[in-house]
Amino acid sequence: MGRIEGKVALITGGGGGIGAATAMLFAEEGARLALVDRDGGAAEAAAGEIREKFPAADVLPMAADLSAEPEARGALEATAAHYGGLDILVNVAGIRVFGALADAEADSWDSILAVNLMATVHCCRAAVPLLRSRGGGSIVNVSSVFGVTGRAGMGQYDVTKAAVVSLSRTLAIEEVGHRIRVNAVCPGPTITPFHIERAEARGVSEEELRRTGAQHTLMKRWAEPREVAHTILFLACNESSFVTGTALVVDGGASAAVGGS
Ligand SMILES: NC(=O)c1ccc[n+]([C@@H]2O[C@H](COP(=O)([O-])OP(=O)(O)OC[C@H]3O[C@@H](n4cnc5c(N)ncnc54)[C@H](O)[C@@H]3O)[C@@H](O)[C@H]2O)c1
């Protein structure tokens, strides 16, 4: 407890599966939080769960489409104004597009790049002066294991996640003199409401999804969102004080054994 006591953290996609789990863990560790999501109701709900568990928690839910640069800047500035600064930025917001690259239309490239890459770019850019003025801080960008390995069928998504790894590395190099650390987290299959609802839409129950999905991992199971949140916390807090510019894979060993085990 208390690893980020009093630190101000903005979490994008804070109403989603990994974002809300990260927010809850950060609240447990004493952070003051801004949860920003395009789905304002989801951000409110995540904030409500935190307040239920920690009535004294500082948590500020916000609705914003972070793919729009002014909205991203506005969310960062509103957080800094509310809490008097910013120490940690966690970029979790993301969308998926399914299909082969040969069929990928320009419009869907535009929309996935706008969220998965450009929302992260906009938030990082708006955060840097705030973190510099604080004497340093930590940025954690959520990529994917498919940002560092390959597969068929989600190429557009995977390209954006590889770009997030590259963005994190270069920003780490450029900002190290300002004591800003920047890292990426690359999750494997993580059982969030997104996957559960998608499975249910094709008649697959959560129980069946848990049993049959993620068999390509060494552990033969999905990650819980909180397991990814713990990695984000590690990179956000001082325990990772010598870690910057890296991409930390959290995939139950899936990428360790090429071709499976
Ligand atoms: N769940 C997994 O298996 C998995 C694996 C690897 C990487 N990831 C990545 O982790 C992140 C979270 O995944 P999740 O499963 O929790 O997904 P999710 O869909 O539950 O959460 C994503 C959140 O981002 C928000 N969002 C989308 N576009 C936005 C925008 N333009 N502005 C602001 N908010 C926006 C959504 O409203 C949603 O609440 C994503 O970036 C995803 O690509 C997830």
PDBQT file of the ligand as one rigid body, heavy atoms in Angstrom, charges set to zero:
ROOT
HETATM    1  N1  LIG A 301      -7.880  -7.171 -23.199  1.00  0.00    +0.000 N 
HETATM    2  C1  LIG A 301      -6.860  -7.677 -23.871  1.00  0.00    +0.000 C 
HETATM    3  O1  LIG A 301      -6.782  -8.886 -24.124  1.00  0.00    +0.000 OA
HETATM    4  C2  LIG A 301      -5.755  -6.766 -24.332  1.00  0.00    +0.000 A 
HETATM    5  C3  LIG A 301      -4.544  -7.336 -24.792  1.00  0.00    +0.000 A 
HETATM    6  C4  LIG A 301      -3.516  -6.501 -25.221  1.00  0.00    +0.000 A 
HETATM    7  C5  LIG A 301      -3.690  -5.121 -25.202  1.00  0.00    +0.000 A 
HETATM    8  N2  LIG A 301      -4.861  -4.597 -24.765  1.00  0.00    +0.000 N 
HETATM    9  C6  LIG A 301      -5.010  -3.146 -24.782  1.00  0.00    +0.000 C 
HETATM   10  O2  LIG A 301      -5.338  -2.704 -23.489  1.00  0.00    +0.000 OA
HETATM   11  C7  LIG A 301      -6.193  -1.572 -23.571  1.00  0.00    +0.000 C 
HETATM   12  C8  LIG A 301      -7.468  -1.809 -22.772  1.00  0.00    +0.000 C 
HETATM   13  O3  LIG A 301      -8.071  -2.997 -23.213  1.00  0.00    +0.000 OA
HETATM   14  P1  LIG A 301      -9.465  -3.485 -22.591  1.00  0.00    +0.000 P 
HETATM   15  O4  LIG A 301      -9.617  -4.913 -22.952  1.00  0.00    +0.000 OA
HETATM   16  O5  LIG A 301      -9.580  -3.045 -21.197  1.00  0.00    +0.000 OA
HETATM   17  O6  LIG A 301     -10.442  -2.666 -23.552  1.00  0.00    +0.000 OA
HETATM   18  P2  LIG A 301     -11.764  -1.826 -23.294  1.00  0.00    +0.000 P 
HETATM   19  O7  LIG A 301     -12.432  -1.716 -24.602  1.00  0.00    +0.000 OA
HETATM   20  O8  LIG A 301     -12.498  -2.393 -22.113  1.00  0.00    +0.000 OA
HETATM   21  O9  LIG A 301     -11.166  -0.418 -22.836  1.00  0.00    +0.000 OA
HETATM   22  C9  LIG A 301     -10.787   0.574 -23.707  1.00  0.00    +0.000 C 
HETATM   23  C10 LIG A 301     -11.381   1.884 -23.224  1.00  0.00    +0.000 C 
HETATM   24  O10 LIG A 301     -10.905   2.933 -24.084  1.00  0.00    +0.000 OA
HETATM   25  C11 LIG A 301     -11.975   3.828 -24.278  1.00  0.00    +0.000 C 
HETATM   26  N3  LIG A 301     -11.756   4.578 -25.510  1.00  0.00    +0.000 N 
HETATM   27  C12 LIG A 301     -11.813   4.102 -26.784  1.00  0.00    +0.000 A 
HETATM   28  N4  LIG A 301     -11.601   5.107 -27.654  1.00  0.00    +0.000 NA
HETATM   29  C13 LIG A 301     -11.406   6.243 -26.921  1.00  0.00    +0.000 A 
HETATM   30  C14 LIG A 301     -11.162   7.592 -27.242  1.00  0.00    +0.000 A 
HETATM   31  N5  LIG A 301     -11.088   7.999 -28.521  1.00  0.00    +0.000 N 
HETATM   32  N6  LIG A 301     -11.023   8.482 -26.243  1.00  0.00    +0.000 NA
HETATM   33  C15 LIG A 301     -11.113   8.092 -24.953  1.00  0.00    +0.000 A 
HETATM   34  N7  LIG A 301     -11.353   6.820 -24.583  1.00  0.00    +0.000 NA
HETATM   35  C16 LIG A 301     -11.504   5.903 -25.556  1.00  0.00    +0.000 A 
HETATM   36  C17 LIG A 301     -13.205   2.946 -24.362  1.00  0.00    +0.000 C 
HETATM   37  O11 LIG A 301     -14.405   3.667 -24.140  1.00  0.00    +0.000 OA
HETATM   38  C18 LIG A 301     -12.901   1.894 -23.296  1.00  0.00    +0.000 C 
HETATM   39  O12 LIG A 301     -13.458   2.252 -22.028  1.00  0.00    +0.000 OA
HETATM   40  C19 LIG A 301      -6.436  -1.306 -25.050  1.00  0.00    +0.000 C 
HETATM   41  O13 LIG A 301      -5.539  -0.347 -25.519  1.00  0.00    +0.000 OA
HETATM   42  C20 LIG A 301      -6.137  -2.660 -25.673  1.00  0.00    +0.000 C 
HETATM   43  O14 LIG A 301      -5.721  -2.541 -27.004  1.00  0.00    +0.000 OA
HETATM   44  C21 LIG A 301      -5.893  -5.383 -24.320  1.00  0.00    +0.000 A 
ENDROOT
TORSDOF 0
